[in-house]
Amino acid sequence: MIAKLKEDLRAHGRGWLLTALTVAFGLQLLRVLFLSFVGYLRDSVGIRSLDLAPIALGVFALAFLAGALNRFLATRNTLLVTAGGVALARFAEQISQSASGDLYLSAIGVALFLNFIPLAIGIARAKGGEASVNFGLGFLLGLSIDSAIHIAAQTLDLSFQPGILPIVIVAALAAAQIWALIGESKAANETRDGSWLTALCLLAIGPWLFLQMMIFQNTALFGSLTGYAPPSAGELLIIGNALGLWQAAQVVHPRRSWVNVVIAGIFLLVPLFLVFRSPLSWIAALWLILGQAFSFTFSMLMFQGTDAIKGDKGLLATTVMSGLGFIFFVLLTFIYYASYDIDFGLRSGALPPIAAGMAILFVTIGHLGKRDKLKEQARNYSPALLSLALLLAPLMLLLNWNVLTAEPAPSGTTEVRVMDYNLHDAVNTDGRVDPEALARVIEESGAEIVGLQEISRGWLVWGGMDMLSWLSQRLDMPYVWGPTADAQWGNAILSRYPIVSAENIPLPPDDVLLLRGHLVVEIDVDGTILTVIDTHFSEKDDQDEIRAFQSSAILSTWNNRPLTIIMGDLNSLPESRAIELLLEAGLIDISREIGEQPIYTYSSFNPDHQIDYIFVTSDLGYSDFSIPDTKASDHLPLAVTITLP
C-alpha cells in the first residue's frame, strides 16, 4: 500500500496538489465573499438584502469568461492566470486588514476560481486517459484539505485570524500551489470541449457545491446536530470525506450508466431528509457520514459524465454549463438565507433537497446523452488515504481542547455578575469576523452568567464558524445551546456555575420567517437555584403585536417562579406593549431602575434607543449596572451584579 501511494504521488501528486489547493483557496475565498456581502455591504454599508442579489450574481457571472480567456490567452497562460491568481488573491486577502479589501480581493479570487474549474476540466479532457478522474479526485481532496484547515483553526477561518502565523501558513500553501502550477502548466497545451448534452452534468456543480458548504463540509453543523465537540465533529467529517473518496474511486468504471447516478442520488437524498429529524446524536452522525460519502460518489459521476474522447477544441459548452451551475449556487444560497427575511413560499430547510434533486436531474440527463466508449481505468484509492491522514487536524485540536465542567460557586456566594449580549454573529460594526473582541468584552465585565443572542454555528454568510464552542473555549465557560431559526442559529447561555436543568422552548407564532425561542436554565449558585431565561423577540417594525404575544409566552414559562432573571434582545422600545406586560407582571427592569437615563443599546456605532433588557424578580437585589461601550457587535451589552437573598 505504501509503495502504491508513493507511485501515485510521483505520477499524479503535482496535479492533485494544484487542484486540491486551488479548490481549498477557492472555498476559503467564498466564505469571505459571502461574509462581505452580508456583514459588510448589508449591515455596515446599508445595502438592502434584495439589492445584494444582483451584486452577487454579477460576481458569479464572471464564471462565463473561461472560454474567452482560454481563446485569447492560450491554455497555458489562462491556467497560470486563474490558478495563480487564486493563490495570490488568497494570500493578499490574508494580509488585508479592512472589510472593503476583503470584499474586493475575495470577489477577484472567487471569479478566478470559478474560471479555473471549467478550464481544468477541459485540460483533463485533452490529456485523456485518467486525467479527468484525477481532476475529480483532486477536487474532492481539496474539499477535504479545506475542512481540515477549518477544523484545526477551531472553525475560525485563517482569513479571520490576525497575526503572523496564519500569514506564514497561507504563504506556504500558496507557494506549494504555485510550484505545482508551474510544473503542470508545461503540459497544458490545449482544452477539449464536451457536447452540449454531456456538459449538462456541470449544471449540477453549483447545487452540489451548495450541499457541501451548507451541510457536508460544515463542521459546526455536524457539532450542532450531533452534540459532539468540534474535535469529535471534525473526526466524523474527515472520516466521511475519506470514505467518500474511497467510494468515489469505485465509479470510474466505463460501464457505469445513468442508473448509477439515480442510485447515488437516492442515497444522497435520503440522509438529507432524515438527518434533521434524528432524535439521537449517533443517528444524525450516521446520516451525515452516509450523505457525505454518496455526495462524493455523485460528484465523480458528475465529472465522469462530462468526459469525452473526441471533444472539439475550445471550451464553450463547458464554460456555459459550469457558469450556469454557479449561478444556481449563488441563487440557492441567496434564497436559503433571504428566506429568513423574505417570504418565498418555502423555508430554508427545503433548499438542500431541492439542490440535490437539481443535481440528480442534470447529471442523469448528461449521462443519458453520453455516447463515447471510455477505456477501463484503474481505481485509485491513494486520495482516500491522503484524506484519512487529515485526521491529524482534529487530533491537533483535541490536544488543545479543554473539556469544560462548571465549578460550584464558592461557599457563601451571594452575588453573581450577569450579562446580556446580542453578538451579531461575531461580526463587528466594520463588517469583519472578530470573536476575540466579544470575548474581551465579556471577560472584562466579570460576568459569570451570560445570556447570548444571534449565535451562529456554521452559517456561511457569517464565515462558517462555530462561534459558541469558540467562545466557550476562549472564556472557559460551559454553555447551553438553544437553536431557533434552524439547527445553526439561536440563543445560548454561558455559566461558570453548574446548570442543573435546561429547556429550549419555541416562541410563538410559528409562521414568522425567522423563528424565535427562549432558553430556560436553572443554575446552582452555592445551593440556591437561580432561574435564567434568555430570549430574542421578532425584529420587524410592524411586529409589535407579535412581540407582545411573545412577552405573554415568556410570562407563561416564568409562571411567577422566584429568583428569576429574564434577559435578551426584545426588539421593543421601553414604552411598547411587550415591555409593559413584563412590568405589569411584577418584573423589574434593571436599566429603568438604576441605569443612567436615557438607556441606549442599539446601534452600538450610533446608539439612540433601547431594545436589550435584563429583568429580575423582586426577591433579587441588583447593583453596579453598566453598559460597556464597544463596537464588537452592533448591540451594546448590559451587565449587572445580582444579589441573592
C-alpha positions in Angstrom: 0.0 0.0 0.0 2.8 2.4 0.9 4.6 1.6 -2.4 1.4 2.2 -4.4 0.9 5.5 -2.6 4.5 6.6 -3.4 4.0 5.6 -7.1 0.7 7.6 -7.3 2.3 10.6 -5.7 5.1 10.5 -8.3 2.7 10.2 -11.1 -0.2 12.4 -10.0 0.9 14.2 -6.9 1.7 17.6 -8.5 -1.7 17.6 -10.3 -3.6 16.6 -7.2 -1.7 19.3 -5.2 -2.6 22.0 -7.8 -6.2 21.1 -8.0 -6.6 20.5 -4.2 -5.0 23.7 -3.1 -6.8 25.8 -5.7 -10.1 24.4 -4.5 -9.2 24.9 -0.9 -8.3 28.5 -1.5 -11.5 29.0 -3.6 -13.7 27.7 -0.8 -12.0 29.9 1.8 -12.5 33.0 -0.5 -16.1 32.0 -1.0 -16.7 32.2 2.8 -15.0 35.6 2.9 -17.1 36.8 0.0 -20.4 35.8 1.5 -19.5 37.4 4.8 -18.5 40.6 2.9 -21.9 40.6 1.2 -23.9 40.4 4.4 -21.6 41.6 7.2 -20.0 44.5 5.3 -22.3 45.5 2.4 -25.6 44.9 4.1 -25.0 45.6 7.8 -22.2 48.1 7.7 -22.7 49.9 4.3 -26.5 49.6 4.5 -27.3 47.9 1.2 -30.7 46.1 1.2 -30.8 42.3 1.0 -32.6 42.4 -2.3 -30.0 44.8 -3.7 -27.3 42.3 -2.8 -28.6 39.7 -5.2 -27.5 41.5 -8.5 -24.1 42.2 -6.9 -23.6 38.6 -6.1 -24.9 37.5 -9.5 -22.5 39.9 -11.1 -19.5 38.3 -9.4 -20.6 34.8 -10.2 -21.4 35.7 -13.8 -17.7 36.3 -14.4 -17.5 32.4 -14.5 -18.6 32.7 -18.1 -15.2 34.2 -19.1 -13.3 30.9 -19.0 -13.8 30.1 -22.7 -12.9 33.6 -23.9 -9.8 33.7 -21.7 -8.7 30.4 -23.0 -9.1 31.5 -26.5 -7.3 34.9 -26.3 -4.6 34.0 -23.7 -4.0 30.4 -24.8 -4.5 27.5 -22.4 -1.2 27.6 -20.5 -1.4 31.3 -19.8 -5.1 31.0 -18.8 -4.2 28.3 -16.3 -1.4 30.5 -14.9 -3.7 33.5 -14.6 -6.6 31.6 -13.0 -5.0 29.2 -10.6 -2.1 31.5 -9.8 -4.5 34.4 -9.3 -6.5 32.4 -6.8 -3.4 31.8 -4.7 -2.3 35.4 -4.9 -5.7 36.7 -4.1 -5.9 34.4 -1.1 -2.6 35.5 0.2 -3.4 39.2 -0.3 -6.7 38.7 1.5 -4.9 37.2 4.4 -2.8 40.3 4.7 -5.8 42.6 4.2 -7.0 44.4 7.4 -10.1 46.0 6.0 -13.6 44.8 5.2 -13.6 46.6 1.9 -10.3 45.0 1.0 -11.6 41.6 1.9 -14.6 42.2 -0.4 -12.6 43.1 -3.5 -9.9 40.5 -3.0 -12.4 37.7 -2.3 -14.5 38.7 -5.3 -11.4 38.6 -7.6 -10.3 35.3 -6.2 -13.7 33.7 -6.5 -14.1 34.9 -10.1 -10.7 33.3 -11.0 -11.6 30.1 -9.1 -14.9 29.8 -11.0 -13.0 30.1 -14.3 -10.3 27.6 -13.2 -12.8 24.8 -12.8 -14.0 24.6 -16.5 -10.5 25.3 -17.7 -9.1 22.4 -15.7 -11.9 20.1 -16.9 -11.1 21.0 -20.5 -7.4 20.4 -20.0 -8.1 17.0 -18.4 -10.2 16.1 -21.4 -7.4 17.0 -23.8 -4.9 14.9 -21.9 -7.3 11.9 -21.9 -6.7 8.7 -20.0 -7.0 9.1 -16.3 -6.7 12.9 -16.3 -10.4 13.6 -15.7 -10.6 11.0 -12.9 -7.5 12.6 -11.3 -9.0 16.0 -11.5 -12.2 14.8 -9.8 -10.1 13.1 -7.0 -8.0 16.3 -6.6 -11.2 18.4 -6.4 -12.5 16.2 -3.6 -9.2 16.2 -1.9 -9.3 20.0 -1.9 -12.6 20.0 -0.1 -11.0 17.6 2.5 -8.0 19.9 2.9 -10.1 23.0 3.4 -12.2 21.2 6.0 -9.1 20.0 7.8 -7.7 23.6 8.0 -11.1 24.8 9.1 -11.2 22.2 11.9 -7.6 22.8 13.1 -8.5 26.5 13.3 -11.4 25.7 15.6 -13.8 26.7 12.7 -12.5 30.3 12.7 -11.0 30.6 9.2 -7.4 31.7 8.9 -8.8 34.6 6.9 -10.3 36.0 10.1 -7.3 35.4 12.3 -4.8 38.1 12.8 -1.1 37.6 13.4 2.0 36.3 11.6 1.3 32.5 12.0 -1.8 32.5 9.7 0.1 34.6 7.1 3.0 32.1 7.2 0.6 29.1 6.8 -1.2 30.7 3.8 2.1 31.8 2.2 3.5 28.2 2.5 0.3 26.8 0.9 0.3 29.4 -1.8 4.0 28.7 -2.6 3.2 24.9 -2.8 0.3 25.6 -5.2 2.4 27.9 -7.4 5.2 25.2 -7.5 2.7 22.6 -8.6 1.1 25.1 -11.1 4.4 25.8 -12.8 5.1 22.1 -13.3 1.6 21.3 -14.5 1.2 24.3 -16.8 4.0 23.0 -19.0 1.7 20.2 -20.2 -1.4 22.4 -20.5 -1.3 22.9 -24.3 -5.0 22.8 -25.2 -8.5 22.1 -24.0 -11.2 19.8 -25.3 -14.9 20.6 -25.0 -17.7 18.2 -24.3 -21.0 18.0 -26.2 -23.8 20.3 -25.0 -25.7 17.3 -23.8 -23.0 15.8 -21.7 -21.9 19.3 -20.5 -25.4 19.4 -18.8 -23.7 17.5 -16.0 -21.8 20.6 -15.0 -25.1 22.4 -14.2 -25.0 20.2 -11.1 -21.7 21.6 -9.8 -23.5 24.6 -8.2 -26.2 22.7 -6.4 -23.6 20.1 -5.4 -21.2 22.8 -4.0 -24.2 24.3 -2.2 -24.7 21.0 -0.4 -21.0 20.7 0.5 -20.7 24.2 2.0 -24.1 24.2 3.8 -24.0 20.6 5.1 -21.4 18.0 4.3 -18.3 20.2 4.9 -19.8 22.2 7.7 -18.1 21.2 10.9 -20.2 23.5 13.0 -23.4 21.9 11.7 -22.0 18.4 12.5 -21.4 19.6 16.1 -24.8 21.2 16.4 -26.8 18.3 15.1 -24.8 15.6 16.9 -23.9 17.5 20.1 -20.3 16.5 19.6 -17.5 18.9 20.4 -15.6 20.3 17.4 -12.7 17.8 17.7 -15.1 14.8 17.5 -17.3 16.5 14.9 -14.2 17.1 12.9 -13.1 13.5 13.1 -16.6 12.5 11.9 -16.4 14.9 9.0 -12.9 13.8 7.9 -13.8 10.1 8.1 -16.8 10.8 6.0 -14.6 12.6 3.4 -12.1 9.6 3.3 -15.0 7.2 2.9 -16.4 9.4 0.2 -13.1 9.5 -1.7 -12.8 5.7 -1.4 -16.3 5.3 -2.7 -15.7 7.9 -5.5 -12.8 5.7 -6.7 -15.3 2.9 -7.3 -17.3 4.8 -10.0 -14.6 5.3 -12.7 -15.6 2.1 -14.5 -16.8 2.9 -18.0 -19.8 0.6 -17.8 -21.4 2.7 -15.2 -24.6 4.2 -16.5 -27.3 6.8 -15.6 -28.8 4.1 -13.4 -25.8 4.6 -11.0 -26.4 8.3 -11.0 -30.0 7.7 -9.8 -28.9 5.2 -7.2 -26.2 7.5 -5.8 -28.7 10.4 -5.9 -31.3 8.4 -3.9 -28.6 7.6 -1.3 -27.8 11.3 -1.2 -31.4 12.5 -0.8 -32.4 10.1 1.9 -29.9 11.4 4.5 -30.9 15.0 3.7 -34.5 14.2 4.7 -33.6 12.2 7.8 -30.6 14.0 9.4 -32.5 17.0 10.7 -35.2 14.6 12.1 -32.9 12.3 14.1 -33.6 12.4 17.8 -30.3 10.6 18.7 -26.9 12.1 18.1 -25.3 8.9 16.8 -28.1 8.5 14.2 -27.6 12.1 13.0 -23.9 11.3 12.7 -24.6 8.2 10.7 -26.8 10.0 8.2 -24.3 12.8 7.8 -21.5 10.3 7.0 -23.6 8.4 4.5 -24.8 11.5 2.8 -21.3 12.8 2.7 -19.9 9.6 1.2 -22.6 9.4 -1.5 -22.2 13.1 -2.3 -18.6 12.4 -3.2 -19.6 9.4 -5.2 -22.1 11.6 -7.0 -19.5 14.2 -7.8 -17.3 11.7 -9.6 -20.3 10.7 -11.7 -20.8 14.3 -12.4 -17.2 14.8 -13.6 -17.2 11.5 -15.4 -20.4 12.4 -17.3 -18.7 15.4 -18.8 -15.7 13.4 -20.2 -15.4 12.9 -23.9 -12.8 11.2 -26.1 -13.4 13.1 -29.3 -14.4 16.5 -27.9 -13.8 19.6 -30.1 -11.1 22.1 -29.3 -12.2 25.0 -27.1 -14.3 25.4 -24.0 -17.7 26.8 -25.0 -20.2 24.2 -23.7 -18.1 23.5 -20.6 -17.9 27.2 -19.8 -21.6 27.9 -20.3 -22.8 25.0 -18.3 -20.4 25.4 -15.4 -21.2 29.1 -15.3 -24.9 28.4 -15.1 -24.2 25.8 -12.4 -22.5 28.5 -10.3 -25.4 30.9 -10.9 -27.6 28.1 -9.4 -25.2 28.0 -6.5 -25.5 31.7 -5.7 -29.3 31.7 -6.2 -29.7 28.7 -3.9 -27.5 30.3 -1.3 -29.3 33.7 -1.6 -32.8 32.1 -1.3 -31.6 29.9 1.6 -30.6 32.9 3.8 -33.0 35.5 2.4 -35.9 33.2 3.2 -35.5 34.2 6.9 -36.3 37.8 5.8 -38.3 37.5 2.6 -41.3 35.2 2.0 -40.5 32.9 -0.9 -43.2 30.4 0.0 -40.7 27.9 1.4 -38.4 27.6 4.4 -34.6 27.3 4.2 -34.8 23.6 5.1 -36.4 22.9 1.7 -33.4 24.1 -0.2 -30.9 21.2 0.4 -33.3 18.5 -1.0 -34.2 20.8 -3.9 -30.5 21.3 -4.6 -29.9 17.5 -4.5 -32.9 17.0 -6.8 -31.5 19.5 -9.3 -28.1 17.8 -9.3 -29.6 14.4 -9.8 -31.7 15.6 -12.8 -28.8 17.4 -14.5 -26.3 14.5 -14.2 -28.8 11.9 -15.2 -29.6 13.8 -18.4 -25.9 14.2 -19.1 -25.3 10.5 -18.7 -28.2 9.7 -20.9 -26.6 11.7 -23.7 -23.2 10.1 -23.3 -22.1 8.0 -26.3 -18.3 7.9 -26.0 -16.9 4.5 -25.1 -14.4 5.1 -22.3 -11.5 2.8 -21.6 -11.2 0.8 -18.5 -9.5 2.9 -15.8 -7.8 1.8 -12.6 -9.4 2.6 -9.3 -7.1 4.9 -7.3 -7.5 4.8 -3.5 -4.5 7.0 -2.7 -6.5 10.2 -2.3 -8.7 8.4 0.2 -5.6 7.5 2.2 -4.3 11.1 2.0 -7.7 12.3 3.2 -7.7 9.9 6.1 -4.3 11.3 7.1 -6.0 14.6 7.6 -7.4 13.2 10.9 -4.3 14.9 12.3 -6.2 18.2 12.2 -8.9 17.2 14.7 -6.3 15.4 16.7 -4.3 18.6 17.0 -7.4 20.4 18.0 -8.2 17.7 20.6 -4.8 18.1 22.2 -5.6 21.7 22.9 -9.2 21.2 23.8 -10.5 21.8 27.3 -13.3 19.6 28.5 -15.2 22.2 30.5 -17.2 21.5 33.6 -18.8 24.2 35.7 -17.3 24.7 39.2 -19.5 25.1 42.2 -19.8 28.6 43.4 -17.5 29.4 46.4 -19.1 28.9 49.8 -21.0 31.9 50.9 -21.6 33.4 47.4 -24.4 35.9 47.4 -23.5 37.9 44.3 -23.4 36.9 40.7 -22.3 39.1 37.8 -24.8 38.7 34.9 -24.5 40.0 31.3 -26.9 40.1 28.3 -25.4 40.4 24.9 -26.6 40.2 21.3 -23.4 39.1 19.5 -24.4 39.9 15.9 -23.0 36.5 14.8 -19.4 37.6 15.8 -19.3 40.3 13.2 -18.2 43.8 14.3 -19.5 47.1 13.1 -16.8 47.2 10.4 -18.2 44.1 8.9 -15.4 41.7 9.9 -15.5 38.5 12.0 -13.9 39.2 15.4 -14.9 36.9 18.2 -11.9 37.8 20.2 -13.3 41.4 20.7 -16.5 39.8 22.0 -14.6 37.6 24.4 -12.7 40.5 25.8 -15.9 42.5 26.4 -17.4 39.5 28.3 -14.2 38.9 30.2 -13.7 42.5 31.3 -17.2 42.7 32.6 -16.5 39.9 35.1 -19.7 38.2 34.0 -20.3 34.7 35.4 -23.7 34.1 33.7 -24.1 35.4 30.1 -27.3 35.4 28.0 -26.4 35.5 24.3 -28.4 36.1 21.2 -27.6 35.8 17.4 -25.3 32.9 17.8 -24.2 31.3 14.5 -23.0 27.8 14.3 -21.8 27.4 10.7 -23.9 29.9 8.7 -21.9 30.5 5.5 -22.9 34.2 5.5 -21.2 34.7 8.9 -18.0 33.0 7.9 -19.0 29.4 8.8 -17.5 29.4 12.3 -19.0 27.7 15.4 -18.8 30.8 17.5 -20.5 29.2 20.5 -17.9 26.5 21.0 -15.1 29.0 20.2 -16.4 31.5 22.9 -16.9 28.7 25.4 -13.3 27.5 25.0 -11.9 31.0 25.0 -13.8 32.0 28.2 -13.6 28.6 29.9 -17.3 28.7 30.4 -19.7 25.8 29.6 -22.7 26.6 27.5 -26.3 25.6 26.9 -27.5 25.9 23.3 -30.9 27.0 22.2 -31.4 26.8 18.4 -34.4 28.7 17.0 -34.3 29.6 13.3 -32.7 26.2 12.5 -30.0 23.9 14.0 -27.3 26.6 13.4 -28.7 29.9 14.7 -30.3 30.9 18.0 -29.6 31.7 21.7 -27.2 30.4 24.3 -26.3 30.8 27.9 -22.7 30.6 29.3 -22.3 29.9 33.0 -19.4 29.4 35.3 -21.7 27.7 37.8 -23.4 24.3 37.4 -26.5 24.2 35.2 -28.9 21.7 36.8 -31.6 21.8 34.1 -32.1 23.4 30.7 -35.0 23.6 28.3 -35.3 25.3 24.9 -38.8 26.4 24.1 -40.1 27.9 20.8 -41.7 31.3 20.8 -45.0 31.9 19.0 -46.0 32.4 16.3 -44.7 29.5 14.2 -45.4 31.3 10.9 -42.8 34.1 11.1 -40.0 33.8 8.7 -37.2 33.8 11.4 -38.4 31.6 14.2 -37.7 32.6 17.8 -37.4 30.9 21.1 -36.4 31.2 24.7 -33.8 29.2 26.7 -34.7 28.3 30.3 -32.0 27.1 32.7 -31.7 26.5 36.4 -28.2 27.3 37.8 -26.9 26.2 41.2 -25.3 29.1 43.0 -23.9 27.8 46.3 -27.1 25.7 46.9 -29.5 28.4 45.7 -31.3 27.7 42.4 -31.4 30.7 40.1 -33.6 30.6 37.0 -32.4 32.3 33.9 -34.5 32.9 30.8 -32.7 34.1 27.7 -34.7 35.1 24.6 -34.8 37.1 21.4 -38.0 38.5 20.1 -39.1 39.1 16.4 -37.5 42.2 14.9 -39.7 43.7 12.2 -41.1 47.2 12.7 -44.7 46.0 12.1 -44.5 43.1 14.6 -45.4 44.9 17.9 -48.4 42.6 18.4 -46.2 39.6 17.8 -43.7 40.8 20.4 -46.5 41.4 22.9 -47.6 37.8 22.2 -44.0 36.6 22.8 -43.9 38.5 26.1 -47.0 36.7 27.2 -45.3 33.4 26.3 -42.3 34.3 28.4 -44.6 35.1 31.3 -46.3 31.8 31.0 -43.0 30.0 31.1 -41.9 32.0 34.1 -45.1 31.4 35.9 -44.2 33.6 38.9 -41.3 31.3 40.0 -38.9 33.1 42.4 -35.3 34.0 41.9 -35.6 34.6 38.2 -33.7 36.6 35.6 -35.2 37.3 32.2 -32.9 38.9 29.6 -32.5 39.3 25.9 -32.9 41.3 22.8 -36.6 42.1 22.9 -36.6 44.4 19.9 -39.0 46.5 21.8 -38.9 50.1 23.0 -39.4 50.8 26.7 -42.9 52.2 26.1 -44.0 49.2 24.0 -46.8 46.8 25.0 -44.3 43.9 25.1 -42.3 45.7 27.9 -45.5 46.9 29.7 -46.7 43.3 30.0 -43.4 42.3 31.8 -43.6 45.2 34.1 -47.3 44.7 34.9 -46.4 41.1 35.9 -44.2 42.5 38.6 -40.8 42.0 36.9 -38.2 44.7 37.5 -36.4 46.4 34.5 -33.0 46.9 36.0 -32.0 49.6 33.4 -35.1 51.6 34.2 -34.4 51.3 38.0 -30.7 52.1 38.3 -29.4 52.9 34.8 -28.4 56.4 33.9 -31.2 57.6 31.7 -31.7 57.6 28.8 -30.7 54.0 28.2 -29.5 53.2 24.6 -28.3 49.7 23.5 -28.7 50.0 19.7 -26.9 50.5 17.5 -23.5 50.4 19.0 -21.9 52.8 16.5 -24.7 55.4 17.0 -26.9 54.3 19.9 -30.3 56.1 20.0 -32.8 53.6 21.5 -33.1 50.6 23.8 -34.1 47.1 22.7 -32.0 44.9 25.1 -33.0 44.3 28.7 -32.4 42.5 31.9 -35.5 41.9 34.1 -35.4 40.3 37.6 -38.0 39.2 40.2 -38.5 41.3 43.2 -36.7 38.9 45.5 -33.4 39.6 43.9 -31.1 42.6 44.6 -29.2 44.4 41.9 -26.3 46.9 41.7 -23.4 48.0 39.6 -25.3 48.3 36.3 -23.2 49.1 33.3 -23.4 49.3 29.5 -19.9 48.7 28.1 -19.0 50.9 25.2 -17.9 48.6 22.4 -18.3 48.1 18.7 -17.6 44.4 18.8 -21.3 43.8 17.9 -24.0 46.1 16.6 -25.7 45.9 20.0 -24.3 47.2 23.3 -24.3 44.6 26.2 -25.8 45.1 29.6 -24.1 43.9 32.8 -25.4 43.9 36.4 -24.5 42.3 39.7 -27.4 40.3 41.1 -27.6 39.7 44.9 -29.3 36.5 46.1 -31.4 36.6 49.2 
